[in-house]
Amino acid sequence: MEYYNNTLAVEASWLFDEQILSKPNYDYLKSNNRLTVIRRGCMNTPALVAYDSLPTRFKEAVIVKLGNKNPYNVVKTNLVESYIQHSARLSEFFENYKLSDGRNLPKSTRKEYYANAIVLEAIGTMLENKHRLRSSMGKKLKINWEELSEGVQELDRSKYPHDLPVSYRRLGDKYKRYKSEGEISLIHKNFQNNNAARVDNPVKESVITELIADSRNLDNAQVAMLYNTMAEQVSWQKITAATVAVWRERHEMETYAGRRGSSEFRNKITMQVKRKAPSFPLYFWSLDGWDVELLYQKTENGTTTYHHRPTVVVVLDACLKYPIGYAVGTHETPELTQQALRNAVKHTAELFGKMHRTQQLQSDRYAIKKLTPYYDGVAEKVTPARVKNAKAKVIEPYFGGINKRYCQMLPNWSGFGITSNKEKQPNVEFLNKYKGDFPDFAGVCRQIDMIIERERTCDGKQERFLALWAQMPAEHKIELSYENYLLMFGETTGFKNTLEASGLNITIRGLKRHYDCFDISFRKYASTAWEIRYDPDNLTQVLAVNEDETRRYILEEKYIQPMALRERKNGDSEQLHRIWNYNKDLEQEAIDFRANNYNVLERASIELPEFRDTLQKLLITDKNGQHKDNRNRVKMLKQAEKLNSQYEDAVLVEDVSDFKEGRIDYLRSKVDLSIY
């Protein structure tokens, strides 16, 4: 309960909560003017009901809830409080007021100033009412500031957190200034333009801000010392470290780049783009190197050291943060990045049955010129991150999570970064005591293999990854042929090989291997020196590439046939017939080529001495395996032409078939045909 405009009032919500009056009953009494609402309810302001207007049974219920106490004795009349009214205008003024440096007022200060304003407004309203009343009686207003001050100090500070003066004289002065200057008079001079500031002109401001922005990253005391050294020479007032702190906070954004560098400025101050993860696999890959927080021991020249950390290059599919590929080495190299990309595309074949490319690849700019061909080979689009822009790469925070989830659980964990809290780092005494148990490089590689495998399968991640792949639009899936895979990532022998009758005989890692190609055109380049590219994990097929990479052939490892028929097994016959059929097609290719040349020359009526009687000199069959018929046909046609020219009454002989259809008897009487 409280007094409102000198009227004892009770909150309507309190009546509901205490079940003195129901809401429907309240609405009924209000509509019939059987109770008086002296203040309507609004946001954060409850409705107030005049206690005296309540029906008797409800008054009695109120007294019972108050412990059978008289409500008038429970609530002491406070004339100032009875005139206090909340003001949206004053609230908005203090909420939106801007200080000279662009800041808003602190939250607690806004509440304090607002309370001061509404209390002073209440005093003004009360004095104005009394003035009208006294004037109507022909009397002058007499203000009792002592009584007003007492009423102000008795206000509930939890409801009205004001800081108005206790002294009635100072309260009177505060009120008079408020009436003449308005609510701006309540804002303390420390929040206004600092009239007493020692840095009071643009030159001084420039000096202090440039010292704060100095690349040596000086602290406040050092900046004050340097500023005061200059101030002595030009008769400026000296400043303290506290003053520097104020200016540092005021110009944090403008001075940050000078103190910490442009890269840190972009990472910490500039606006960052908020992005969402891709909906499907192979839409976006992020690649980066990571010095794994795992120690291993290394022995060189009889000395064993224990401080080494491996480097792993990880290719992360941003969909579900799935590590699609990785490679482990002693340090980051372009070759290690190539191995990670190779592992990634091979893993796509393990997951999806065939190797695939990604839609987009993001990397840093390490060895960018050398690695760009490989990036282009595995991705439709390559979007390198800006230099030293760690926030742009989704993979950076991923490494931190892997370090905490897996590496920290291993006994050879080296800790977090050097900038981390020392209290969170591992026990160095423990590491020194058990360093002899650290794994070697091969052992730490096995640890990383285990970590990647667990990361791929944890929480059903791989199953969810495959499920999303099944839902992915088919037109967005880009296959990577095995030929292009070997062209990009295949290792080389370091030598060139030429085709022999037995195929290409290649030495790979000290072992002689034999390869051949069932593409007929490959035999046309027997003199070409081929570079061989291979996958050490799959030597059944290799790629032969000429010097300028304009010709490429996939070669198969030659099938080994047993000499003894007794040792033949399933599949030997099929492989043998495969070679026979290839050789048959190869021979026919040569025959068709020569026959085509002959037809061209014949149609052009060109007979070179070198080609005369070629069919008689060379035993070359046609596609039906015949040689003599073709040779005799040519001789007959030539003789028929001779007969046609000698015997005018003879029927023209146009084809060999004429000799088989009766005309041969006629010609025999004229010419001796026994030679045919």
C-alpha positions in Angstrom: 0.0 0.0 0.0 1.1 3.6 -0.6 -0.2 7.2 -0.7 -0.9 8.5 -4.1 -1.9 12.2 -4.3 -2.6 12.2 -0.6 -4.9 9.2 -1.0 -4.3 5.8 0.6 -4.1 3.4 -2.3 -3.6 -0.4 -2.8 -2.3 -2.0 -5.9 -4.9 -3.9 -7.9 -2.4 -6.7 -8.6 -1.9 -7.2 -4.9 -5.6 -7.7 -4.4 -5.5 -10.4 -7.1 -2.4 -12.1 -5.7 -3.7 -12.2 -2.2 -7.1 -13.5 -3.5 -9.0 -10.6 -1.8 -10.6 -9.7 -5.1 -10.9 -11.6 -8.4 -10.2 -10.0 -11.7 -13.8 -10.4 -13.0 -15.2 -9.0 -9.7 -12.7 -6.1 -10.0 -13.9 -5.3 -13.5 -17.5 -5.5 -12.4 -17.1 -3.1 -9.4 -15.0 -0.7 -11.6 -17.6 -0.6 -14.3 -20.4 0.2 -11.7 -18.3 2.9 -10.0 -18.3 0.9 -6.8 -14.5 1.3 -6.5 -12.2 4.2 -7.6 -9.1 3.6 -9.7 -6.9 6.6 -9.0 -4.0 5.5 -11.3 -4.4 3.4 -14.4 -2.0 0.5 -14.9 0.6 0.6 -17.7 4.1 -0.9 -18.4 6.0 -1.3 -15.1 3.3 0.9 -13.3 0.6 -1.0 -11.5 -3.0 0.2 -11.2 -3.9 1.8 -7.9 -7.3 1.6 -6.2 -8.4 4.0 -3.5 -8.6 2.1 -0.2 -11.6 4.0 1.0 -13.6 3.2 -2.2 -13.4 -0.6 -1.5 -16.6 -2.3 -0.3 -16.5 -3.0 3.4 -15.9 -6.8 3.1 -12.8 -6.2 0.9 -11.5 -3.6 3.4 -11.8 -6.1 6.1 -9.9 -8.7 4.0 -7.1 -6.2 3.5 -6.8 -5.6 7.2 -6.6 -9.3 7.8 -3.8 -9.7 5.2 -2.0 -6.8 7.0 -2.1 -8.7 10.3 -5.1 -6.9 11.6 -3.3 -3.6 11.5 -4.9 -0.3 10.5 -3.8 0.5 6.9 -3.4 4.1 7.8 -0.9 3.2 10.5 1.0 0.9 8.2 1.6 3.5 5.5 2.9 6.8 6.7 1.9 9.8 4.7 4.8 11.3 2.6 3.6 14.4 0.8 6.5 14.4 -1.6 5.9 10.8 -2.6 2.2 11.4 -3.1 3.1 13.8 -5.9 5.7 11.7 -7.6 4.7 10.6 -11.1 6.8 8.7 -13.7 7.7 10.6 -16.8 8.5 8.9 -20.2 10.0 12.2 -21.4 12.5 12.4 -18.6 13.3 8.7 -18.9 14.0 9.0 -22.7 16.2 12.1 -22.1 18.6 10.3 -19.7 18.5 7.1 -21.7 19.5 8.8 -24.9 21.8 11.5 -23.6 25.2 11.6 -25.4 28.3 12.7 -23.6 30.9 14.8 -25.4 33.0 11.7 -26.2 30.0 9.9 -27.7 29.2 7.7 -24.7 25.8 7.2 -23.1 25.4 7.7 -19.3 26.2 4.7 -17.2 23.1 2.6 -16.2 23.3 3.4 -12.5 23.8 7.0 -13.2 20.8 7.1 -15.5 18.6 5.7 -12.8 19.9 8.2 -10.2 19.4 11.2 -12.5 15.9 10.0 -13.4 14.9 9.6 -9.7 16.3 13.1 -9.0 14.3 14.6 -11.8 10.9 13.0 -10.9 11.4 13.9 -7.2 12.1 17.6 -8.1 9.2 17.5 -10.5 7.0 16.3 -7.6 8.3 19.1 -5.4 7.4 21.6 -8.1 3.9 20.2 -8.5 3.3 20.2 -4.8 4.5 23.8 -4.5 2.3 24.9 -7.5 -0.8 23.3 -5.9 -0.1 25.0 -2.6 0.5 28.3 -4.4 -2.9 28.1 -6.2 -4.6 27.2 -2.9 -2.9 30.1 -1.0 -3.6 32.6 -3.8 -7.3 31.7 -3.8 -7.3 32.6 -0.1 -5.3 35.8 -0.7 -2.2 34.5 1.0 1.4 34.2 -0.1 3.1 30.8 -0.4 5.6 30.0 2.3 8.0 27.1 1.5 9.1 24.9 4.4 12.3 23.5 2.8 13.2 21.7 6.1 9.9 19.7 5.9 10.4 19.1 2.1 14.0 17.9 2.7 12.8 15.5 5.4 10.2 14.1 3.1 12.7 13.6 0.3 15.1 11.7 2.6 12.4 9.5 3.8 11.6 8.2 0.3 12.2 4.5 -0.3 15.6 4.4 -2.1 14.8 1.0 -3.7 12.0 2.8 -5.6 13.5 6.2 -5.9 17.4 5.9 -6.0 18.0 9.6 -5.9 21.1 11.4 -4.5 19.5 14.8 -3.7 21.2 16.8 -0.9 20.4 16.2 2.7 20.8 19.9 3.5 17.5 21.7 3.0 19.4 24.8 1.8 21.3 22.8 -0.9 18.0 21.1 -1.8 16.5 24.5 -2.4 19.4 25.5 -4.6 19.2 22.3 -6.5 15.5 22.8 -7.1 15.9 26.4 -8.3 18.7 25.4 -10.7 16.5 22.6 -12.0 13.6 25.0 -12.7 15.9 27.4 -14.5 18.1 25.1 -16.5 16.1 21.9 -16.7 17.2 18.3 -16.5 20.6 19.1 -18.0 21.5 20.7 -14.7 21.4 17.2 -13.0 24.3 15.9 -15.1 27.5 16.2 -13.2 30.3 18.4 -14.6 32.6 15.3 -14.8 30.2 14.0 -17.5 30.2 17.4 -19.4 33.1 18.9 -21.3 35.9 18.7 -18.8 36.6 22.3 -18.2 39.4 21.4 -15.9 41.1 19.0 -18.3 44.8 19.4 -18.7 44.6 18.0 -22.2 42.5 20.9 -23.5 43.4 21.5 -27.1 43.9 19.5 -30.3 47.7 19.7 -30.1 47.8 18.1 -26.7 45.3 15.5 -27.8 47.4 14.6 -30.8 50.5 14.2 -28.6 48.9 12.0 -26.1 47.1 9.8 -28.6 50.2 9.4 -30.7 52.1 8.3 -27.6 49.4 5.8 -26.8 49.5 4.5 -30.4 53.3 4.1 -30.3 54.5 0.8 -31.8 56.4 0.1 -28.5 52.9 -0.4 -26.8 53.8 1.9 -23.9 51.8 1.6 -20.7 50.0 4.5 -19.1 52.8 5.5 -16.8 55.3 5.5 -19.6 53.0 7.6 -21.8 52.5 10.1 -18.9 56.3 10.3 -18.4 57.0 11.1 -22.1 54.2 13.5 -22.3 55.3 15.4 -19.1 58.9 15.6 -20.5 57.5 17.5 -23.5 55.1 19.5 -21.3 58.0 20.9 -19.3 59.6 22.3 -22.5 56.4 24.0 -23.7 54.9 25.0 -20.3 52.0 22.6 -20.4 50.4 21.2 -17.3 51.6 17.7 -16.4 49.3 14.7 -16.5 49.0 11.4 -14.6 48.7 7.8 -15.6 45.0 8.0 -14.8 44.5 10.8 -17.3 46.3 8.6 -19.9 43.9 5.8 -19.1 40.9 8.0 -19.9 42.3 9.0 -23.2 43.4 5.4 -24.0 39.8 4.2 -23.4 38.4 7.1 -25.5 40.6 6.4 -28.5 41.1 2.6 -28.2 39.9 1.9 -31.7 42.1 4.6 -33.4 45.3 3.7 -31.5 44.9 -0.1 -31.6 46.6 -0.7 -35.0 49.7 1.3 -34.0 50.1 -0.7 -30.8 49.3 -4.2 -32.0 49.6 -4.1 -35.8 47.3 -4.0 -38.8 46.6 -7.8 -38.7 45.5 -7.7 -35.1 43.5 -4.6 -35.9 41.6 -6.5 -38.6 41.2 -9.6 -36.4 40.1 -7.8 -33.2 38.6 -4.4 -34.2 37.2 -4.6 -37.7 33.8 -6.1 -38.4 33.7 -9.8 -39.1 31.5 -11.6 -41.5 29.1 -14.1 -39.9 28.8 -17.3 -42.0 26.9 -20.5 -41.7 28.3 -24.0 -42.3 27.5 -25.6 -45.7 24.5 -27.8 -46.0 26.1 -30.7 -47.8 29.6 -32.4 -48.0 32.2 -31.3 -50.5 30.7 -27.8 -50.8 33.6 -26.2 -48.8 37.0 -27.4 -47.7 39.4 -25.5 -45.4 43.1 -26.5 -45.3 45.8 -25.5 -42.8 48.8 -26.7 -41.0 48.9 -27.4 -37.3 51.9 -28.0 -34.9 50.3 -30.7 -32.9 50.6 -30.3 -29.1 52.2 -33.8 -28.7 55.9 -34.3 -27.9 58.1 -37.0 -29.4 61.7 -38.0 -28.9 64.4 -38.0 -31.6 67.9 -39.4 -31.6 70.6 -37.8 -33.8 74.4 -38.3 -33.6 73.9 -40.3 -30.4 71.9 -37.5 -28.7 68.3 -37.9 -27.8 66.0 -34.8 -27.5 62.4 -34.7 -26.4 61.0 -31.3 -27.4 59.9 -32.1 -30.9 56.3 -31.7 -32.1 54.9 -33.1 -35.4 53.1 -31.0 -38.0 49.8 -32.2 -39.5 48.1 -30.6 -42.5 44.4 -31.1 -42.2 41.7 -30.8 -44.9 38.5 -30.0 -43.1 35.1 -30.4 -44.7 33.1 -27.5 -43.1 30.0 -29.6 -43.2 29.9 -31.2 -39.8 33.6 -30.3 -39.4 34.6 -33.6 -40.9 38.4 -34.2 -41.4 38.3 -35.4 -45.0 42.1 -35.6 -45.4 45.4 -35.2 -43.5 49.1 -35.8 -43.7 51.7 -35.9 -40.9 55.3 -34.6 -41.1 58.1 -33.1 -39.1 57.4 -29.6 -40.4 55.1 -27.9 -42.9 56.1 -28.2 -46.5 54.3 -27.9 -49.9 54.8 -31.7 -50.3 53.0 -32.3 -47.0 50.1 -30.2 -48.2 50.0 -32.3 -51.4 49.9 -35.5 -49.4 47.0 -34.1 -47.4 45.0 -33.2 -50.5 45.8 -36.7 -52.0 44.6 -38.3 -48.8 41.4 -36.2 -49.0 40.4 -37.2 -52.5 41.3 -40.9 -51.7 39.1 -40.7 -48.7 36.2 -39.5 -50.9 36.6 -42.7 -52.8 36.5 -44.7 -49.6 33.3 -42.9 -48.6 31.4 -42.6 -51.9 32.9 -45.3 -54.1 34.6 -42.8 -56.5 37.0 -39.9 -56.0 35.4 -36.5 -56.0 36.4 -32.8 -56.1 35.1 -30.1 -53.8 33.2 -27.1 -54.9 35.4 -24.6 -53.0 38.7 -24.8 -51.2 40.0 -22.2 -48.7 43.7 -22.1 -47.7 46.2 -19.7 -46.4 48.9 -18.2 -48.7 51.7 -20.5 -47.7 53.6 -21.6 -51.0 50.5 -20.3 -52.9 52.2 -20.3 -56.3 53.5 -23.8 -56.0 50.3 -25.3 -54.6 47.8 -23.4 -56.8 47.8 -26.1 -59.5 47.0 -28.8 -56.9 44.3 -26.6 -55.3 42.8 -26.0 -58.8 42.8 -29.8 -59.4 40.7 -30.6 -56.3 38.4 -27.6 -56.3 36.1 -25.8 -58.7 37.0 -22.5 -56.9 40.0 -21.6 -54.7 39.5 -18.7 -52.2 42.7 -18.1 -50.2 42.1 -16.3 -46.9 43.7 -12.9 -46.4 47.2 -12.9 -44.9 47.1 -13.4 -41.1 43.3 -13.4 -41.0 42.9 -16.3 -38.7 39.2 -15.7 -38.1 38.4 -16.2 -41.8 39.4 -19.8 -41.5 37.0 -22.2 -39.8 39.8 -24.7 -39.3 41.7 -22.5 -36.8 39.4 -22.9 -33.8 38.9 -26.6 -34.8 42.5 -27.3 -33.9 42.0 -25.9 -30.4 39.1 -28.3 -29.9 41.1 -31.3 -31.1 43.9 -30.3 -28.7 41.6 -30.2 -25.7 39.5 -33.3 -26.5 42.2 -35.7 -27.5 45.8 -34.4 -27.1 45.4 -33.2 -23.5 44.4 -36.8 -22.6 47.8 -38.2 -23.7 50.9 -38.3 -21.5 53.1 -36.5 -24.0 50.8 -33.5 -24.3 52.8 -30.2 -24.5 50.1 -27.8 -23.4 48.2 -24.9 -24.9 49.7 -22.0 -26.7 52.4 -19.8 -25.1 49.9 -17.0 -24.5 47.6 -19.3 -22.4 47.3 -19.2 -18.6 50.3 -20.9 -17.0 48.0 -22.5 -14.5 46.4 -24.5 -17.3 49.7 -25.9 -18.7 51.0 -29.4 -18.0 53.3 -30.3 -15.1 56.8 -29.7 -16.4 58.3 -31.9 -13.7 56.1 -34.8 -14.8 57.1 -34.3 -18.4 60.8 -34.3 -17.5 60.4 -37.4 -15.3 58.6 -39.5 -18.0 60.1 -38.1 -21.2 61.9 -41.4 -21.8 58.4 -42.8 -22.5 57.6 -40.3 -25.2 57.0 -42.0 -28.5 59.3 -41.6 -31.5 58.0 -40.0 -34.7 56.4 -43.2 -35.9 54.6 -43.5 -32.6 53.3 -39.9 -32.6 52.0 -40.5 -36.1 50.0 -43.5 -34.8 48.6 -41.2 -32.1 47.5 -38.7 -34.8 46.0 -41.5 -36.9 44.0 -42.6 -33.9 42.8 -39.0 -33.2 41.7 -38.4 -36.8 39.9 -41.8 -36.9 38.0 -41.0 -33.6 37.2 -37.6 -34.8 35.7 -39.0 -38.0 33.5 -41.5 -36.2 32.6 -39.7 -33.0 28.9 -39.0 -32.3 28.0 -40.8 -35.6 29.6 -38.0 -37.6 30.6 -40.2 -40.5 27.1 -41.7 -40.8 25.5 -38.2 -40.8 28.1 -37.1 -43.4 27.1 -40.0 -45.7 23.4 -39.4 -45.1 23.9 -35.7 -46.2 25.9 -36.9 -49.3 22.9 -39.1 -50.3 20.6 -36.1 -50.1 23.0 -33.8 -52.0 21.9 -32.9 -55.6 23.6 -35.1 -58.2 24.6 -32.2 -60.3 26.7 -30.8 -57.5 28.8 -33.9 -57.3 32.1 -33.5 -59.3 34.0 -36.7 -59.9 37.8 -36.8 -60.1 39.2 -39.2 -62.7 42.0 -41.5 -61.8 44.0 -40.1 -64.7 43.8 -36.5 -63.3 44.4 -37.8 -59.8 47.7 -39.4 -60.9 48.6 -36.3 -62.9 48.3 -34.1 -59.9 49.4 -36.3 -57.0 51.3 -39.1 -58.5 54.9 -39.7 -57.5 57.6 -40.0 -60.2 60.5 -42.4 -60.6 62.9 -39.6 -61.7 63.6 -41.3 -65.0 62.0 -41.5 -68.5 61.0 -44.7 -70.1 60.4 -45.7 -73.8 58.1 -48.4 -75.1 59.6 -51.8 -75.8 58.1 -55.0 -77.2 57.5 -56.1 -73.6 55.8 -52.8 -72.7 57.2 -50.2 -70.3 59.7 -51.7 -67.9 59.8 -49.4 -64.8 61.8 -49.5 -61.6 59.6 -48.3 -58.7 61.3 -48.1 -55.3 63.9 -50.6 -56.3 61.6 -53.2 -57.9 61.2 -53.8 -61.6 57.6 -53.6 -62.8 56.1 -54.1 -66.2 53.2 -52.0 -67.6 51.3 -51.8 -70.9 48.4 -50.0 -72.4 45.5 -51.5 -74.4 44.9 -48.2 -76.2 46.0 -48.8 -79.9 47.2 -45.2 -80.3 49.8 -45.7 -77.5 51.8 -47.9 -79.9 52.1 -45.0 -82.3 54.5 -43.2 -79.9 57.1 -45.9 -79.4 59.9 -43.4 -79.6 58.4 -41.0 -76.9 60.2 -40.8 -73.6 57.4 -41.2 -71.0 57.4 -39.9 -67.4 55.7 -42.3 -65.1 53.5 -41.1 -62.2 52.1 -43.6 -59.7 50.3 -43.9 -56.4 52.6 -45.9 -54.0 49.4 -47.3 -52.4 48.1 -48.7 -55.7 50.7 -49.8 -58.3 48.2 -51.8 -60.4 47.9 -48.7 -62.7 50.3 -45.9 -63.5 50.1 -42.8 -65.7 52.5 -42.2 -68.7 52.9 -38.5 -69.5 55.0 -37.0 -72.3 57.2 -34.0 -71.7 54.6 -31.2 -72.3 51.7 -33.3 -70.8 49.8 -33.2 -74.1 49.6 -37.0 -74.2 48.6 -39.1 -71.2 47.9 -42.9 -71.0 46.8 -45.1 -68.1 49.0 -48.2 -68.1 48.1 -51.5 -66.5 50.5 -53.7 -64.7 51.1 -56.7 -67.1 49.4 -59.9 -66.3 51.8 -62.8 -65.7 50.9 -65.9 -67.6 52.3 -69.3 -66.6 54.4 -71.1 -69.2 53.1 -74.6 -68.2 49.5 -75.3 -69.1 49.3 -77.4 -66.0 49.7 -74.2 -63.9 47.0 -72.2 -65.6 44.2 -70.8 -63.4 40.9 -69.0 -63.8 41.3 -65.7 -65.6 44.5 -66.7 -67.5 42.6 -67.6 -70.7 40.6 -64.3 -70.6 43.8 -62.2 -70.2 45.5 -64.1 -73.0 42.6 -63.6 -75.4 42.5 -60.0 -74.5 46.1 -59.6 -75.8 45.3 -61.7 -78.9 42.3 -59.5 -79.7 44.3 -56.4 -79.1 47.1 -57.6 -81.5 44.6 -58.5 -84.1 43.1 -55.0 -84.0 46.6 -53.5 -84.0 47.5 -55.4 -87.2 44.2 -54.5 -88.9 44.9 -50.9 -88.0 48.2 -51.1 -90.0 46.5 -52.9 -92.9 43.6 -50.4 -93.1 46.1 -47.5 -93.0 48.1 -48.8 -96.0 45.0 -49.8 -97.9 43.6 -46.3 -97.4 46.8 -44.8 -98.8 46.6 -47.1 -101.8 43.0 -46.0 -102.5 43.9 -42.4 -102.2 46.8 -42.8 -104.7 44.6 -44.8 -107.1 41.8 -42.2 -107.1 44.4 -39.6 -107.8 45.8 -41.6 -110.8 49.2 -41.5 -109.3 51.5 -44.5 -109.8 54.9 -44.2 -108.4 57.6 -46.6 -109.5 58.3 -47.4 -105.8 54.7 -48.6 -105.3 54.3 -50.5 -108.7 53.2 -54.1 -108.2 53.1 -53.7 -104.4 50.6 -56.5 -104.0 52.8 -58.9 -105.8 55.9 -57.9 -103.8 54.3 -57.8 -100.4 52.1 -60.5 -98.8 49.5 -58.2 -97.3 46.1 -59.6 -96.8 42.7 -57.8 -96.7 40.3 -57.8 -93.8 39.1 -61.3 -94.9 42.6 -62.6 -94.8 42.9 -62.9 -98.6 45.9 -61.9 -100.7 45.8 -63.8 -104.1 42.3 -62.8 -105.0 43.2 -59.1 -104.7 46.5 -59.7 -106.7 44.7 -61.6 -109.5 41.8 -59.2 -109.7 44.2 -56.3 -110.5 45.9 -58.4 -113.3 42.5 -59.3 -114.8 41.3 -55.8 -114.9 44.4 -54.6 -116.6 44.1 -57.4 -119.3 40.4 -56.6 -119.8 41.2 -53.0 -120.5 43.7 -54.2 -123.1 41.1 -56.5 -124.8 38.5 -53.7 -124.9 41.0 -51.5 -126.8 42.0 -54.3 -129.3 38.6 -55.8 -130.2 36.0 -53.4 -131.3 33.3 -56.0 -131.7 33.8 -57.5 -128.3 31.6 -56.7 -125.4 33.3 -54.4 -123.0 34.7 -56.2 -120.0 34.1 -54.0 -116.9 34.6 -56.5 -114.1 36.1 -59.9 -113.3 32.6 -61.2 -113.0 32.3 -60.8 -116.8 34.7 -63.7 -117.2 32.2 -65.9 -115.3 29.0 -65.0 -117.2 29.6 -66.4 -120.7 31.7 -63.7 -122.2 34.8 -65.7 -121.5 33.9 -68.1 -124.4 33.7 -65.3 -126.9 37.0 -63.9 -125.8 38.8 -67.2 -125.8 38.4 -67.4 -129.6 40.2 -64.1 -129.8 42.7 -64.2 -127.1 44.6 -66.9 -125.3 43.3 -66.7 -121.8 45.2 -69.7 -120.4 47.5 -67.3 -118.7 44.7 -66.4 -116.3 
